[in-house]
Amino acid sequence: QVQLVESGGGLVQPGGSLRLSCVASKRINNIKSMGWYRQAPGKQREWVAAITSNGNTNYADSVKGRFTLSRDNAKSTVYLQMNSLKPEDTAVYYCNVVTWYTNYWGRGTQVTVSS
């Protein structure tokens, strides 16, 4: 069974940066996309960004220009560089990997943006 483990969350001041990582416990084959979702208190989980198997990246409008997604295929790892963080970015961030056969989720990492 593949497990996704996120790291890199924490407390940061507005305008600061964080880099989230998501590592798979073993190599994942047949990946369609890798990406991130987030869920703020009292809100539904929302999509943040994703990178497809051919390297195309897409971002939610709320993070476009501030967040950058990258991946290491050999390690089945995906990263989310978050710059110019805002208080409204506060949420639990979840890693998501979609294959042709199934959908994997991590347990999440907390990101808190506050002064």
Secondary structure, DSSP 8 states (H G I E B T S, - for coil): ---EEEE--EEE-TT--EEEEEEESS---SEEEEEEEEE-TTS--EEEEEEETTS-EEE-TTTTTTEEEEEEGGGTEEEEEE-S--GGG-EEEEEEEEESS-EEEB--EEEEE--
